[in-house]
């Protein structure tokens, strides 16, 4: 049987060819470009998806010597932010196991809190910001981490012991 556009067989053949082109088009001439994916919950990634990744780079949380050696707290607070005399950044680097992005978030929260009160960033401001970040991360506030500043976490305005 002939139709206006050709025989039924030729229409079927053309349709199959076009379907084949549609199916094979994505595999021909695809430019391979890097895609950068990030997650802090790698355990939630599907194994089949992870197998298809050519390269996986992990950035572990820095340990205390790295946090002291790399001025993570110093850099995140910046040079222009007014600081109180009681600010104990070595204590923060030694005791709070946090990634750079968490430290950045703490620094921003501290800057906003200090700007709101019109005062420099103090240890009380910083400890309050650390506690907020811990809440976001779902972490507990442990006396072993906050040490002499635990009183600031528990609602007081002074450290719980000599500083």
Backbone as JSON, one array per atom type, in Angstrom:
{
  "sequence": "XXXXXXXXXXXXXXXXXXXXXXXXXXXXXXXXXXXXXXXXXXXXXXXXXXXXXXXXXXXXXXXXXXXXXXXXXXXXXXXXXXXXXXXXXXXXXXXXXXXXXXXXXXXXXXXXXXXXXXXXXXXXXXXXXXXXXXXXXXXXXXXXXXXXXXXXXXXXXXXXXXX",
  "N": [[0.84, -1.17, 0.0], [0.56, 2.18, -0.86], [1.29, 5.27, 0.56], [0.9, 8.78, 0.94], [3.47, 9.62, 1.71], [5.1, 7.54, 1.02], [5.69, 3.95, 0.95], [4.21, 1.65, 3.36], [6.1, -0.05, 4.45], [8.47, 1.41, 4.02], [7.95, 3.59, 5.62], [7.89, 2.37, 8.13], [10.56, 1.47, 8.25], [11.92, 3.93, 8.17], [10.96, 5.05, 10.54], [12.05, 3.23, 12.41], [14.78, 3.7, 11.95], [14.96, 6.37, 12.76], [14.25, 6.1, 15.45], [16.41, 4.58, 16.29], [18.44, 6.45, 15.93], [17.7, 8.33, 17.84], [18.03, 6.85, 20.16], [20.73, 6.21, 20.04], [21.96, 8.66, 19.83], [22.73, 10.14, 22.22], [25.05, 8.75, 22.95], [26.91, 9.15, 20.99], [29.39, 11.4, 20.11], [29.38, 12.73, 22.54], [30.55, 15.09, 24.76], [33.04, 14.69, 27.11], [33.14, 15.95, 30.18], [34.39, 17.22, 33.25], [32.56, 16.69, 36.25], [31.81, 18.07, 39.3], [30.98, 16.84, 42.31], [29.66, 17.04, 45.57], [29.4, 15.92, 48.95], [28.45, 15.52, 52.35], [27.56, 13.28, 53.37], [28.42, 10.61, 52.54], [27.85, 7.94, 52.92], [25.23, 7.71, 52.26], [25.09, 7.61, 49.55], [24.31, 5.76, 46.65], [25.68, 2.58, 45.9], [25.93, 1.7, 43.26], [25.85, 4.08, 41.86], [28.16, 5.32, 42.86], [30.15, 3.61, 41.87], [30.28, 4.37, 39.23], [31.63, 6.71, 39.19], [34.64, 8.2, 38.25], [36.7, 9.25, 39.78], [37.15, 9.76, 43.16], [37.46, 12.02, 45.65], [38.39, 12.5, 48.9], [38.01, 14.71, 51.59], [39.18, 14.81, 54.58], [38.18, 15.64, 57.95], [40.14, 18.07, 59.5], [42.73, 17.18, 61.82], [43.63, 17.95, 65.32], [46.45, 18.94, 65.33], [46.66, 19.8, 62.64], [44.62, 21.69, 62.55], [45.69, 23.57, 64.25], [48.09, 24.18, 62.98], [47.29, 24.97, 60.38], [45.86, 28.01, 59.92], [42.93, 27.95, 60.45], [40.81, 28.99, 62.06], [41.71, 31.59, 62.45], [41.89, 32.62, 59.83], [39.19, 32.42, 58.97], [37.87, 34.19, 60.62], [38.9, 36.55, 59.73], [40.71, 39.64, 59.01], [39.65, 42.14, 59.54], [37.58, 42.01, 61.35], [36.46, 43.07, 64.47], [37.94, 42.02, 67.49], [37.6, 40.58, 70.71], [39.61, 40.78, 73.71], [39.66, 38.42, 75.07], [39.52, 36.31, 73.32], [40.17, 33.03, 72.43], [41.61, 31.41, 70.26], [43.48, 29.26, 69.8], [42.48, 27.39, 71.68], [40.01, 26.79, 70.55], [40.81, 25.62, 68.11], [42.11, 23.37, 69.07], [40.14, 21.93, 70.49], [37.61, 21.75, 69.17], [36.34, 19.66, 66.87], [36.02, 20.27, 63.79], [35.16, 20.9, 60.37], [36.52, 23.05, 57.82], [34.42, 24.47, 56.57], [32.45, 24.45, 58.53], [33.69, 25.94, 60.51], [33.83, 28.34, 59.19], [31.1, 28.96, 59.04], [30.59, 29.31, 61.76], [32.19, 31.54, 62.26], [30.88, 33.47, 60.7], [28.36, 33.54, 61.94], [29.18, 34.43, 64.48], [30.17, 36.96, 63.8], [27.8, 38.26, 62.98], [26.32, 38.16, 65.38], [27.97, 39.7, 67.04], [27.92, 42.15, 65.67], [25.24, 42.76, 65.97], [25.06, 43.33, 68.68], [26.86, 45.35, 68.82], [29.46, 45.0, 69.68], [32.87, 43.73, 69.94], [33.91, 40.48, 68.63], [33.76, 38.08, 71.04], [34.92, 35.52, 73.31], [32.66, 34.41, 74.43], [30.72, 34.98, 72.48], [31.74, 33.48, 70.36], [31.69, 30.85, 71.42], [28.95, 30.55, 71.77], [28.19, 30.56, 69.09], [29.5, 28.26, 68.21], [28.07, 26.37, 69.62], [25.56, 26.65, 68.37], [26.24, 25.77, 65.79], [26.89, 23.12, 66.36], [24.35, 22.23, 67.06], [23.07, 22.39, 64.57], [24.52, 20.43, 63.25], [23.7, 18.25, 64.62], [25.09, 17.39, 66.8], [26.23, 16.61, 70.12], [26.65, 18.73, 72.98], [29.49, 18.57, 74.63], [31.13, 18.4, 77.76], [33.83, 17.81, 77.77], [34.74, 18.86, 75.38], [34.1, 21.6, 75.42], [35.26, 22.45, 77.73], [36.65, 24.79, 79.98], [34.87, 26.68, 79.14], [32.32, 25.76, 79.27], [30.38, 26.79, 80.94], [29.51, 29.02, 79.56], [28.04, 27.89, 77.56], [25.99, 26.72, 78.93], [24.35, 28.77, 79.56], [25.44, 30.73, 81.14], [27.44, 33.75, 81.56], [30.09, 33.77, 81.97], [33.22, 32.01, 81.86], [33.47, 28.57, 83.01], [35.41, 28.3, 85.21], [39.01, 28.76, 85.66], [40.6, 30.64, 83.1]],
  "CA": [[0.0, 0.0, 0.0], [1.33, 3.42, -0.93], [0.73, 6.47, 1.17], [1.4, 10.04, 0.41], [4.89, 9.77, 2.01], [5.81, 6.33, 0.65], [5.04, 2.7, 1.34], [4.15, 1.38, 4.79], [7.39, -0.62, 4.82], [9.48, 2.46, 4.08], [7.64, 4.41, 6.8], [8.38, 1.62, 9.3], [12.02, 1.49, 8.22], [12.33, 5.28, 8.54], [10.66, 5.2, 11.96], [13.05, 2.48, 13.16], [16.06, 4.42, 11.84], [14.89, 7.57, 13.61], [14.32, 5.64, 16.84], [17.8, 4.2, 16.52], [19.22, 7.68, 16.07], [17.37, 8.94, 19.14], [18.61, 6.04, 21.22], [22.18, 6.23, 20.0], [22.47, 10.03, 19.77], [23.46, 10.57, 23.4], [26.33, 8.08, 23.12], [27.84, 9.58, 19.95], [29.77, 12.81, 20.14], [29.19, 13.34, 23.85], [31.77, 15.66, 25.3], [33.27, 14.28, 28.49], [33.62, 17.06, 30.99], [34.33, 16.86, 34.67], [31.48, 17.16, 37.1], [32.26, 18.05, 40.69], [29.88, 16.57, 43.22], [30.14, 17.01, 46.95], [28.44, 15.5, 49.96], [29.02, 15.2, 53.65], [26.88, 12.04, 53.76], [28.8, 9.66, 51.49], [27.21, 6.66, 53.19], [23.89, 7.72, 51.67], [25.19, 7.45, 48.1], [24.09, 4.42, 46.13], [26.92, 1.95, 45.46], [25.95, 1.66, 41.79], [26.2, 5.44, 41.42], [29.56, 5.56, 43.23], [31.0, 2.84, 40.96], [30.37, 5.06, 37.94], [32.51, 7.87, 39.33], [36.02, 7.84, 37.93], [37.61, 9.7, 40.81], [36.51, 10.21, 44.38], [38.44, 12.68, 46.51], [37.85, 12.74, 50.23], [38.67, 15.72, 52.39], [38.85, 14.49, 55.97], [38.17, 16.75, 58.91], [41.51, 18.21, 60.01], [42.96, 16.81, 63.22], [44.09, 19.12, 66.09], [47.68, 19.58, 64.84], [46.38, 20.5, 61.38], [43.81, 22.88, 62.85], [46.59, 24.55, 64.85], [49.08, 24.57, 61.97], [46.56, 25.76, 59.39], [45.11, 28.99, 60.72], [41.53, 27.9, 60.02], [39.99, 29.94, 62.82], [42.25, 32.94, 62.2], [41.5, 33.03, 58.46], [37.74, 32.55, 58.84], [37.44, 35.41, 61.3], [39.34, 37.67, 58.92], [41.56, 40.65, 59.64], [38.93, 43.37, 59.86], [36.57, 41.78, 62.37], [36.94, 43.43, 65.81], [38.04, 40.85, 68.37], [37.8, 40.83, 72.13], [40.9, 40.35, 74.24], [39.54, 37.06, 75.64], [39.36, 35.32, 72.25], [41.15, 31.96, 72.59], [41.52, 30.6, 69.04], [44.15, 27.96, 69.96], [41.57, 26.49, 72.38], [39.0, 26.36, 69.56], [41.47, 24.71, 67.16], [42.47, 22.14, 69.77], [39.02, 21.2, 71.09], [36.42, 21.58, 68.34], [36.62, 18.88, 65.67], [35.14, 20.82, 62.77], [35.71, 21.15, 59.05], [36.66, 24.47, 57.49], [33.13, 25.08, 56.27], [31.75, 24.67, 59.8], [34.37, 27.05, 61.16], [33.38, 29.54, 58.46], [29.74, 29.24, 59.49], [30.71, 29.82, 63.13], [32.74, 32.9, 62.16], [29.82, 34.36, 60.18], [27.37, 33.7, 63.02], [29.81, 35.27, 65.5], [30.22, 38.34, 63.28], [26.45, 38.81, 63.04], [25.96, 38.36, 66.79], [28.75, 40.84, 67.54], [27.4, 43.36, 65.02], [23.93, 43.02, 66.55], [25.25, 43.95, 70.0], [27.79, 46.47, 68.7], [30.68, 44.68, 70.43], [33.76, 42.81, 69.19], [33.69, 39.04, 68.83], [34.38, 37.6, 72.27], [34.87, 34.06, 73.45], [31.25, 34.07, 74.67], [30.06, 35.01, 71.16], [32.26, 32.36, 69.58], [31.18, 29.61, 72.02], [27.52, 30.5, 71.43], [28.12, 30.2, 67.67], [29.89, 26.85, 68.11], [26.92, 25.57, 70.09], [24.56, 26.68, 67.29], [26.72, 24.9, 64.71], [26.73, 21.76, 66.85], [22.93, 21.9, 66.95], [22.8, 22.14, 63.14], [25.14, 19.16, 62.89], [23.12, 17.18, 65.43], [26.11, 16.93, 67.75], [26.01, 16.93, 71.52], [27.56, 19.66, 73.63], [30.2, 17.78, 75.63], [32.0, 19.16, 78.66], [35.22, 17.56, 77.38], [35.1, 19.73, 74.26], [33.96, 23.02, 75.75], [36.18, 22.7, 78.83], [36.35, 25.88, 80.9], [33.83, 27.54, 78.57], [31.04, 25.06, 79.35], [29.44, 27.7, 81.59], [28.95, 29.9, 78.52], [27.07, 27.08, 76.81], [24.87, 26.42, 79.82], [23.56, 29.98, 79.81], [26.16, 31.74, 81.91], [28.19, 34.72, 80.77], [31.52, 33.67, 82.28], [33.72, 30.64, 81.76], [33.3, 27.75, 84.21], [36.71, 28.0, 85.79], [40.07, 29.67, 85.21], [40.83, 30.64, 81.66]],
  "C": [[0.89, 1.23, 0.0], [0.56, 4.54, -0.27], [1.35, 7.68, 0.52], [2.91, 10.17, 0.61], [5.68, 8.5, 1.68], [5.07, 5.1, 1.15], [5.09, 2.54, 2.86], [5.49, 0.83, 5.26], [8.45, 0.45, 4.94], [9.22, 3.39, 5.28], [8.14, 3.7, 8.07], [9.91, 1.67, 9.37], [12.54, 2.86, 8.65], [12.1, 5.52, 10.03], [11.69, 4.47, 12.81], [14.42, 3.17, 13.11], [16.08, 5.64, 12.75], [14.94, 7.19, 15.09], [15.75, 5.26, 17.2], [18.68, 5.42, 16.7], [18.96, 8.32, 17.42], [18.02, 8.17, 20.28], [20.12, 6.19, 21.23], [22.76, 7.65, 20.02], [23.23, 10.44, 21.03], [24.84, 9.92, 23.56], [27.34, 8.5, 22.07], [28.12, 11.06, 20.09], [29.55, 13.49, 21.48], [30.54, 13.85, 24.34], [31.9, 15.24, 26.76], [33.88, 15.45, 29.24], [33.5, 16.68, 32.45], [33.1, 17.45, 35.35], [31.98, 17.03, 38.54], [31.03, 17.92, 41.57], [30.44, 16.59, 44.63], [29.01, 16.59, 47.88], [29.17, 15.31, 51.27], [28.36, 13.93, 54.21], [27.16, 10.97, 52.7], [28.13, 8.31, 51.69], [25.82, 6.58, 52.57], [23.9, 7.6, 50.15], [25.01, 5.99, 47.73], [25.41, 3.85, 45.6], [27.04, 1.92, 43.94], [26.33, 3.03, 41.23], [27.69, 5.7, 41.69], [30.51, 4.81, 42.31], [31.21, 3.56, 39.63], [31.25, 6.32, 38.01], [33.94, 7.44, 39.08], [36.97, 8.19, 39.05], [36.81, 10.21, 41.99], [37.6, 10.77, 45.29], [37.77, 12.96, 47.84], [38.69, 13.79, 50.94], [38.3, 15.47, 53.85], [38.86, 15.74, 56.84], [39.58, 16.86, 59.48], [41.61, 17.82, 61.48], [43.53, 18.02, 63.97], [45.4, 19.73, 65.62], [47.48, 20.35, 63.53], [45.58, 21.77, 61.64], [44.66, 23.96, 63.49], [47.57, 25.09, 63.81], [48.44, 25.43, 60.88], [45.71, 26.75, 60.17], [43.64, 29.07, 60.31], [40.68, 28.94, 60.74], [40.42, 31.37, 62.52], [41.77, 33.46, 60.84], [39.99, 33.28, 58.35], [37.21, 33.79, 59.54], [37.88, 36.66, 60.55], [40.14, 38.69, 59.73], [40.79, 41.86, 60.14], [37.89, 43.23, 60.96], [37.12, 42.16, 63.74], [36.87, 42.23, 66.74], [38.24, 41.3, 69.82], [39.13, 40.26, 72.6], [40.86, 38.91, 74.75], [39.45, 35.96, 74.58], [40.5, 34.31, 72.3], [41.04, 31.0, 71.39], [42.31, 29.3, 69.13], [43.27, 26.95, 70.7], [40.54, 25.92, 71.39], [39.6, 25.34, 68.59], [41.75, 23.36, 67.81], [41.25, 21.3, 70.13], [37.83, 20.94, 70.19], [36.79, 20.91, 67.03], [35.62, 19.27, 64.58], [35.9, 20.98, 61.46], [35.77, 22.66, 58.8], [35.34, 25.16, 57.22], [32.32, 25.34, 57.53], [32.37, 25.84, 60.55], [33.97, 28.36, 60.5], [31.98, 29.94, 58.91], [29.74, 29.83, 60.9], [31.21, 31.26, 63.1], [31.68, 33.89, 61.67], [28.77, 34.6, 61.25], [27.91, 34.61, 64.11], [29.84, 36.73, 65.06], [28.85, 38.99, 63.35], [26.02, 39.08, 64.49], [26.69, 39.56, 67.37], [28.24, 42.15, 66.95], [26.05, 43.76, 65.62], [24.05, 43.72, 67.9], [26.2, 45.14, 69.96], [29.08, 46.26, 69.47], [31.59, 43.84, 69.55], [33.38, 41.36, 69.45], [34.47, 38.62, 70.07], [34.31, 36.08, 72.3], [33.43, 33.61, 73.7], [30.48, 34.02, 73.35], [30.46, 33.78, 70.35], [31.71, 31.02, 70.1], [29.69, 29.45, 71.71], [27.34, 30.06, 69.96], [28.51, 28.75, 67.45], [28.73, 25.97, 68.54], [25.82, 25.54, 69.03], [24.96, 25.75, 66.15], [26.59, 23.44, 65.11], [25.26, 21.33, 66.75], [22.56, 21.59, 65.51], [23.35, 20.79, 62.7], [24.55, 17.98, 63.64], [24.1, 16.6, 66.43], [25.77, 17.38, 69.16], [27.04, 17.94, 72.01], [28.22, 18.91, 74.78], [31.12, 18.66, 76.46], [33.46, 18.99, 78.27], [35.66, 18.45, 76.23], [35.1, 21.2, 74.66], [34.8, 23.42, 76.96], [35.76, 23.83, 79.74], [35.24, 26.81, 80.4], [32.45, 26.89, 78.6], [29.98, 25.95, 80.0], [28.79, 28.66, 80.6], [27.87, 29.18, 77.72], [25.81, 26.88, 77.63], [24.11, 27.67, 80.24], [24.25, 31.02, 80.64], [26.9, 32.7, 81.01], [29.67, 34.64, 81.05], [31.95, 32.22, 82.13], [33.59, 29.91, 83.09], [34.65, 27.36, 84.77], [37.76, 28.96, 85.27], [40.31, 29.53, 83.71], [42.29, 30.82, 81.38]]
}
